[in-house]
Amino acid sequence: MECISVFDMLKIGVGPSSSHTLGPWRAAERWIEELKKDNTFNLTETIQVDLYGSLSLTGKGHATDYAVMLGLLGCDPETIPTENIADYINNIKTTKTLNFNNERVLIFNPETDIVFNRKFLPFHSNGMSFTTIINGKKQTSTFYSIGGGFVIKEERTNHKKNFEIKCSFPYPIEKGTELLQFCKDLNLPISQVVLENEKSIRTEEEIDFELIRIWDTMLECMYIGCHTEGSLPGGLNVRRRAFDMHQSLKGDSKFSNPVEWIYAIRNTEVKFRQILKWVSCFALAVNEVNASLGRVVTAPTNGSAGVIPSVLMYYLVIENHDGNFEDIKKFLLVAGEIGSLFKKGATISAAMGGCQAEIGVSSAMAAGALTELLGGTPEQVLIAAEIAMEHHLGLTCDPIGGLVQIPCIERNAMGAIKAINAAELALDTDPKNVKVPLDKVINTMWETAKDMNTKYKETSEGGLAVGVNMSDC
């Protein structure tokens, strides 16, 4: 059985895309590991990177070429000072050399040594290969970025599975029905069942440490986005909106760091219409940071990174002013588990399933997590996740110019609002009256993904991507 940890679903990385940026970055790191394992790293003479399918069609807008170079440099997406990224890339372009894993300087010209191939490899639409010359012989290694920063190598017949992620959870879960059965048998909420599984592979202290790190990254991301003015990079000249919204909402509140910021918002009287604006502001802030190669948490992807933090922030500053780390912990554990159900039963890759696989899944994750914090039963948690996804089915991925900006940023705000609404609906729902269980909607999402025309799957060849010209922006 496939075993996915919460920390597989919630990863810290650099924007703008988990599949097109974080995935290729990690693939470059894995290629270096391969070379070192084979004792051929010091024998490499040249490097060529070939990008295929969606990685090629929207790679420039998603900074895939940047990610590959940063991975080859040996930089870590979790710790790299994001303000230095431009300098690293400019140095490679200017000198036409690359300090391979920060150990060996090789000749490398991004213009010729990173090749954008429009054709698709048969296994997955996000394919890439790394080629080098060793002792005069060409050696190639091929990887696939399958969404959410997950990278696999072997070509398998089942595109949805990633059997490299294995462990032995005491409560193995493949479907929502199995999760509910464990909750019933153990008389535990979903968050506690998930915690017991996580404790089988790391201590609770380690779990808490990582969850705090994830939340701190989310909070910092929202804070930075709300305090950064100007336009986003990439050529669309999209003005940052979170800054202006935040300025109008915060009034005279003053603060100097993210923690003070939360308390200031908690102490601000918020009217009904302002609740929607605050949630939207939080979501926009995250994805504006993401669009500018900032650090975010894939939740479950970079393109949908704003939904979960904005809904969790909503709970902390609107629903429960006494909310603490235990609430944050429960929320992230439930969200991660729901995301894993979608990954196992369908996909979290827009290149495979359109935007329903990103915003739809993140909205379902947030809806279920919020429902548990609001006192919902395990059954109601899954009802909320089902409602959220049900109203994202068929959502296409059609980024203008291949940039994770229009319509991606606004979609995070919409996904967050839908998640809150789904939680409220679920709390008023008697599970006996449910007609469409979560497992059914996950299956339907996967069937919809398979039926969807390829041009609506992160290729910039359909929808808004062709309906709106770059010059119009």
N, C-alpha and C positions, 0 to 999 in steps of 0.2 A: 504494500500500500504506500502511496506517495505521502510523505511526511513533511509538511511545511510549517516552519516556525513563524511566529509573529514577526520575528526579526528578519525573516525572508521577505515578508510583505511590506515592512516599514524599514526602508533603508535610507541612510543619509548619503546624499550625493549632490552633484552640481547639475544645474539645469542646462538646457531647457527640456530634455526628454530622457526618460529612463531607458527606453528601447533604442533611441538613436544617439544618446550621449553617454549615459552611464553604462549601458550594455557594451558598446564598442570599447569604451575605456577599460572595463573589466576584461574584455576579450584580449586586448593588447597585453594586459598584465598576465593573463593566463598563458599567452603565447610565450612570453618571456620565461615564465615558470617551466614551460615545456622544454625550451632551449637549455635552460640550466639543468633540468633533470637529465637531459640527454647529453650533457657536457658539450653542447655545441654553441652556447651563447658567445664564447670568445672567438668562435670561428666564423661568425656571421660577417658577410662582406657587404651586403646591400639589403635594403628593405623596400618592399613594395606592398601596398595595401590596396585590395580591390573591394569596393563596396557594391552590393547588388540590391536590386528591387527597390523597396521603400527606403532603404538606407541611402540609395543613390538618388532617388527621385526627390526626396525631401531632406537629404543629408546636409546640404549647405545651410538651409534655414534652421536645421536642428543642431548645427555645430558638430556634426559627426566627425568631420575632418579634424577639428580642434580636439575632440575627445580622444581620437586615435593617437594624435601626436602627444597629448598629455599622458596617456597611458604608456606610450613607448618611452617617454622621459622618465617614467617611474614615479610620477606624482600620484598621491592618494586623493581621490575625490572627497573623502571625509575630512581631510585636514588641510588641503592646499589653500593658501591664502587666495581667495577668488580675485582680489584686486591685482594679483600678479599674473593672471592667466594671459592677458593681452601681451605682456612683456615676453613671456615664454614663447608664445606663438610667433610674435614679430621677430624674435631672435632666430628661430628656425627658418622663417621665410627670408630673412636678410642674409644670414650666413650660409644658407642651404646645407646646414649640417644639423645633426640631432645627437644629443648626448644620450645614447641608448641606455636606459635604466640608470642614468646618472653614473655610468661606468665607462662607456666607450663612445668616442665621438665618431660618427659615421656620416658619409655624404648622404644627404637626404633633401630632395627638392619636392615640397608638397604639391607643386603644380604638375609634376610628372609621376611622382611616386605614390600619390593617392589617386586611384582611378575610380571614377564614378561610372559604373556599368548599369545601363537601364534595364538589362534583362534580370529575370527572377531566377533564383536557384530553386530546384523542385521541392526542397523540404520546408522552407519557411521564407517569407518575403523579406525578412531582415537578415540577409546573409553577408558574410565578409570573409576574406581570406588574407593571410599574411604570408608573403613569399620572401625567401632569402636565398643567397648563394652561399653554399658551404663546400669548400674544397672543389669549387668549379661546378657543383651540381645544384640544381634548383630544388628547393624544399618548400612545400606549401602546406599550411594548416588552416582549416576552415571552421568558422564558428557561426552560431546563430543567436541573435539577440531576440528573445521570445517575449519581451514585455516585462515591465517592472524591474529592469536591471538584471533579470535572469539571463544567463548565457549557457548554452549547451553546445556540445561538439558533435556527438554522434548523430547520424541521420537515422531517425526512427520513423516508423510508419504512423504512430499516433502523435500528431502535432501538439496535442494538448498536454502531454505528459513530460515531466522532467525527472527521470528516475535517478538523477545524480543527487537529488535532495532526499536522503534516506535517514531514518532513525527508527527508534522503537518506542513510540509514545505508549504509555499505559492505556490510553483511551484513543485508539486510532479512529479517525473521523474522515469519511469520504463524502458523506451527504448530510444534509440538514436533519434528516430523520434520525440518523445515528447520533448526532450531537444532542438532540432532544432526549433520546433514550438514555444517554449517559447522565444528563441532567436529572432525569427522573430517577434512575437507579441510585445515583449518589446523593440525591436531594441537594444539588448545588446549582447556583446560577451559572450561566455560560462562562462568565469571566473566571470563575473558580476551576471549572473543568479545564479550560485553556491553561490556566496557571499550573495545574497539576501536570499537564503534558510538558510545559516548558521546564518545570523543575526536574524533569527526567534527563535533561541535557545540560542544565546549568543551575547554579544555586539561586535562591530567591534574591540574595544580595546582588548577584550579577544581573538578574532580570531587572531589578529595580534600577540599578545603575544605568543599564542600557535604555530603559524606558524614560528615565529622567533626561538622558542625553537626547533622545528623540524629541521629547516635549520641549526641551530647551531650544533645540534647533527650529522647531515649528514656531515657538514663541518669538525667537529672535527674527525669524523670517517675516512674520507678520509685522513686527515692530519696525524693521528696516523698510519694508514696503510702504508702511504708513508714513514714514518720515523721509522718503526719497522723492524728489520732484524731478520733472523733465520728461523726456521721451525715451521710448525703448529702442534698443539697437536693432538693426536688420533692414532698414530701408522703408518700412511702412510708416514711420514717423508717428507711431501710436503714443499718445500722451498718457503718462501714468495718471490713473484716476483715483487710486487709493489715497494719495496725498491730499488731494482737494476734498474728497469725502471726509477724510479724517479731520481735516482742519475745521470743516463746518460742523462736525459732530462733537468734537471734544470740548468746544467752548474755551473756557479759561483754565482748564486743567493743565497742570505742569508736572513734568516727570523727566527723569534723566536716564532711565533704563527700563527694560521690559517688565520687571517685577513691579516697579512703581506704576508703570502704565496700566497693568491689570487692576491694581487697587484704585487708581484714579477713575477708570471706567466703571468699576463696581460702585463707586460713590457718586456717579453721575445719574441724575434722574433721566430715565429713558422712556420716551413715549412709544406707542405701538408702532407707528411708521418708522421710527428711528431704529427699532429692533431689526427690521429688514435691511436698513441701510448699514447698520453695524456689521451684520453677518456678511453682507455683500462686500463691505470694505475689507474685512479680514481676508475673505477669499481672493479678492482682487489683489491685495497686497502680496500674498504668497506667490501668485502666478506672475505678477510683474517682476518679482525678484527672480523667479524661475526663468522668465523670458530673457533676463539680462545676465545669464550664466552665474546666478547666485546659488547659494547652498540651500537646499530644501530637503524634505523627507518624501521619498516616493510613497504614495499612499492611495492606491497601490502603484501609481506611476507618477512621473514628474508632471505630465500634462494635466493630471487631476489632483495635484498636490495640495490645492487650496481648500478642498471640501472638508476633509477630516479636521484640520486645525481650526477652521472657522466655526464648525459645529461644536467642537469641544470648547472653544473660546466662548461661544454663545452660552453654553451651560454654565461656565465659570463666572461670567460677568452679568448674565441675565437671569438664569434659572436658579442658581445656587451660589450666593455670595460667600458661603462657607465651604465651598468646594475645595478639595485639597488633593495631594498626590494620590491618595487611594482612589479617588474618583477618576483621575487621569489614567491611573493604572488599569482600572476596570474598563474604561472606554477603549484604550488602545488594545487591550487583550481581546475584547469582543470584536472590535473592528478588524484586527488582524485575522481572526478565525473566519469571519464572514468572507473576507477577501480570499482566503485560501480555498474556501468552498467554490468560489467562482473560478479560481485558477485551475482547480482539479476538474471541475465539471464543464468548463467552457474555456475562456481565455481572458487575459487582462492586457492583451496586445491590440492596439488600434490598427496595426497593420494586418491583423488577423480578423478582428471583429468590429472595426469602426469605433467611434467614440463611445458607444454603449459599453465597450469593454474597459473604458477608462472612467469617464464621468459617471456612467451608470453604476459601475462597481463601487466607486468611491462613495457615491450617494447611498448605496445600499449598506456599505460598511458603516458610514456615519449614522444612518437612520437606526440600525440595529443597536449600535453602541449607545446612542442617546437614549433609546428606549429602556435599556437596562438601568441606566443612571436615574431615569425618571420613575423607576419602580415597576417596570414591565416584567412579565414572566418570560421564561425562555421562549415559549411559543410566540408571545407578542414581539419579542426581539426579531425572530425570523419573519414574522408577518411584516414588520416595518421594512426589513431588507427587501422582501418581495415587492412591497408596494413601490419602494423607491426604484427598483430595477424595472418593474412593469412599465413605468412611465418614462423610461429611457430606451426601451427596445427599438432597435432600428436606427439609432442615432449615428449619423455618418461622421467620419473624420475627414475634414476638407479644409485644412489650414491654408490660408492665403499666403502665397509665396513660400510655403513650406515652413513658415515661422509659427512657433507655439504662442500665437498672440490673438489673431482673429480667426475663428470665434472662441478659441480655447479659453482665454482668460474669463470672459463673461460666463461661459458655460460652468465654470467652477462656482460662481456665485449662484447660478440657477440650481446646480446640483446640491448646494448646501441648503438652500431654501426648501427644495423638495424633500431633502432628508429630514428636516425639522417637521415638515408637514406630515411626512410618512410616519414619523414617530408618534405624533399626536393622533393620527388616524388609528394606528395599531393599538395604542393604549385604550381606545374606545371600542376595540374589536374583540368579540368573543371567538376564540380559536375554533370553536365548534362550527362557526358559520363561514369559515374560510373555504373558498372554492379553488384557489390556486396556491399550492404550497411553494415554498422557496425552491425546492429541488426541481419543480416543474418549470419555474420561470428561468432557472439556470440552464436547463436543457433547451428551453425555447430560445434563449439568447444565443446559445451555440448554433442551433439550427438556423437562426436568423443570420448569424455571422457567416455561415457557409453559403447561404443564399445571396448575400449581399454582393453587389457588383464590385469588382476589385478596385475600380477608380474611386470608390468612396472609402477606401481603407488606407488612409495616410499616404496617398500618392500625389496629392495636389493636382489630380487630373479630373476631378469632378466637383460638383457642388459649388460652394462659395469660392473655392480655389480657382475655378475657371469663370465663374459668374462675375467676379470682381477683379479687375486688373490692378496690378501694382501701381500703375500710373493714376488710378482713380483715388488712391490713398495718399 
